[in-house]
């Protein structure tokens, strides 16, 4: 009699069954695609967005499809709100296993014309907000004793000095996110918390604003990308799922470009 080895489900390391994942900026774009994918991977997804209605619509869609989700209005630049929302999630679900920090902001303007308000807004949301949410999640992960995974949405603009137009507040804050992931990965490794980031290039989301209604400008953007197209939100979400999942259990402090080869040029 031949004894065959047990069949191994090659996709099981990518599952998030029974895990609780928080996704900020989860009401639209990359965040919403990530929340939907995490739900399909088995997670309960707590969707947080400054637009509470958008968070509820995303949550309702997941629930209608048989997934598990909840919605929260959250301004990631507000420390008090962050602590309140993370406490509420912990009290409801009993744990927080994963965090995706996706909320972001930017303002296109030459550096010499950029207002201090626009600079501060980008830094407070993209960098400070990312830190505050990561700290809130890590505190609860450490108290729970089971570790966790955190993924930041950085940008190719945080890894390069130029792009399409002037956006120095976005570039500087996203560069800070890249190094924040490295530093926290080292600091929290002993607690079993992995911290990574994705660095999307141009993605077909509402974030690109009026550019999405201008085929000529979109074509010019695509020409900058070796694959000659913009990314779809679901493609970035897939990279986030990988980094958050057990499949990436030996990966921390890494920033993964999802840019169609832009940074390879």
N, C-alpha and C positions, 0 to 999 in steps of 0.2 A: 504494500500500500504506500502510495506517495503522499507525503504530508506537504501540502502547499502552504506557503506563508500567508498570513492574514492579509487580505486586501487592505491597502492603505488609501484612504480618501485624500488625494493630493490637494484638494481644495480646503480641507478642514483648517489648516493654519491661517487661512484668510477669513475665517468666520469670527463673529463677535457675539456668539450666542449668549444670552442672559447678561450681557454687559450693559452698563449705563454709560452713554456717551453724550457729552455736552457739545453743541456746535454753535458758536457765536456767528453772527451774520448769517444765520441759517434760513432766513426768509426768502432769499433769492440767490441767483447766480451759483457760484461754486459752493457756497454754504448749503443751499437747498439741495443741490445735486449730491452733496456729501451726506446730508441727513437721510435722503432717500436711499442711497447705497448702503449706508450703515444699517438702516432698518432692514433692508433685504438680506444683509449679512447676519441678522439675528439680534441686533442691539435694540435696547430701548433708547430712543433719541430725545434728548431735551433740547429743543430748538429755541435759541435766544436771539433776539434781534431788536434793534432800536425801534423798528416798526412792528409793534405787537400784532397788528392785523396780519401782516405778512407771515409772521411766525405761526399764527393760528391757522392760516390757510395751508401752510406747509404741513403742519401737524395733522390737520384734518384729512389731508390727502393721504398721508401715510396710514392713518387710522382706517380710512375707507378701504384701503388696500389690504387690511389685515395685519398691519404692522403695529408697533408700539411707539407712541410719541407723546410729547407734551410741549406746550408753548409758553414762552416767557418774554415779556418786554424787558429789554436790558440795554442800557447805555454803558458800553465798556469803558468809558472815561470816568464813570462814577463808581468810586470804591465802595461806597455804602450799598448801592444797588447790587454790585457784584456779590458782596458777602451775603446779602439777603437772598438773592436768587440761588446761589450755590447751597446755602443752608436749606432752602425750600426743596431743591432737588434731592439733597442728601436725606432729608426727613421723609420725603415721599418714597424714594427708591432704596434707601438704605446703603447706597454706595455710589461712588463715581469712579469709573474705570478708565475713561478716555475723555480727552478734551481736544477739540479742534478750534483754534483761534483764527477765525476767518474774517471778522469784522475789519473794515478798512476804509480809508478816505484819502483823497488827494486833491490838489488844485493845480491846474496847468497855468504856469506863469513863469517868465524869466526870473532868475534869482534876484536880479536888481530891482524888480518890481514886486516881488512877493511880499505880502503883508505879514506882519508878525502874527496876526490872528490866524491866517491860513497856515503858517508854519506850525503854530502851536496846536491847531486842530488836528493836523496830520500826525504829529508826534504823540498827542494825547490818545488818539484812537489806535493808530498802527503800532506804536511801541509801548507806551505806558499802559494802554488797555490790554495789550497782549501779556505784559508782565503781570498786571493785577489779576487777570483771569487765570494765568498759569499758577500764580502763587496761591490763589484761592483753591484751585483744584488740587495742587500738591499738598497743601495743608491737610485736606480731607483724605487724600490717598495715603499719606503718611500715617494719619491717625487710624485708618482702616487696616494698615499693615499688609496690603496685598499688591502694592506697587501700582503701576498704571502706565499709560502712554499719552503723550501730548504732542500734537502736531500744529505748527504755525503755518499760516499762509504768508510767505515772504513774497518775493518777486524777482524776476531777472534784473529789474532795476536796482535791487539791493546787492547785486553781484557784478554790475557793470556801471560804467560811468556815463552811458548815454542811451538814448532811446528815441522815440518818436515824439518830439516836442520837449518843452521845458517843464520839469516836474520835480525840482530838487527836494522839496519837502517829502515827497513820496519816496524818492530814492534814498534819502538819508535815513528816514524812519524804517524802511524795509531793510536797509543794510544793518541797522541796529537789531532788527528781528533775527537776522541770520546769526549774529554773534550772541544774541540772547539765547538762542537755541543751543549753541555750543556751550556757553557758560553754565546754563541750567542743567544740561545733560551731564556735565562733569559733577556738578554739586549734588544732584539728586540721584546719581547712579547707585549709590549705596542704599537708597530706599527702594530700588527696583523700579524707578520711574524713568522711562525713556522719553527724550525730548528731541524731536526732529522738525524739519520744515520742508515745505515744497516751495519752489520758485517758479510760478507760472510765467509764461510769456503773455502774449495777447490772447485773451479768451473772449469768446462770443457771449458776453453777459451785459446786463444793463450798466455795468461799471464803466464801459467804454463810451457811454453817453451818446451824444449826437453822431459820433463816428459810425455807429451801427446803422444809421440811416443814409450814409454816404458811401455808395458802392466804390467810388473812385478812391476815397481815403482808405477803405477797407482793403482794396487791392494793393495800395501802396504799403500798408502794414504787412500784408501777406508776403510781399516781395522781400521784406527784411528777414523772413523765416525760411531756412533751407527747405522745409517741407512744403512751403508755399501755401500755407493756410493758417487760419487762426485755430486755436484749440477750442474744443467744446467743454463746457463745465464738467460733464461726466468723465472726461479724460483726466482732469485734475483730481476729481473725487476718487478715481481708481488709485491714483498714486497716494492720496491721503489714507485710503483704506489700507493699502499695503503697509505704510509706515505705522499705522495705529494697531495693526493686527499682530498676532503671534508669529506670522510669517517673517516679520522684521525684528525678531526677538534679540538679535545681536547687533542691531543698528541703533545708534544714538549719537546725537550731536551732528547729524548729517543734514545737508540741504540738497534736496533732489530737484533739479530743474525739470520743468515740464514745458518745454519751450520750442519744440520742433527743430532743435539744433541751433537756435539763435546764439547761445553762448559758445558754441563750438567754432564759430567763424573767427 
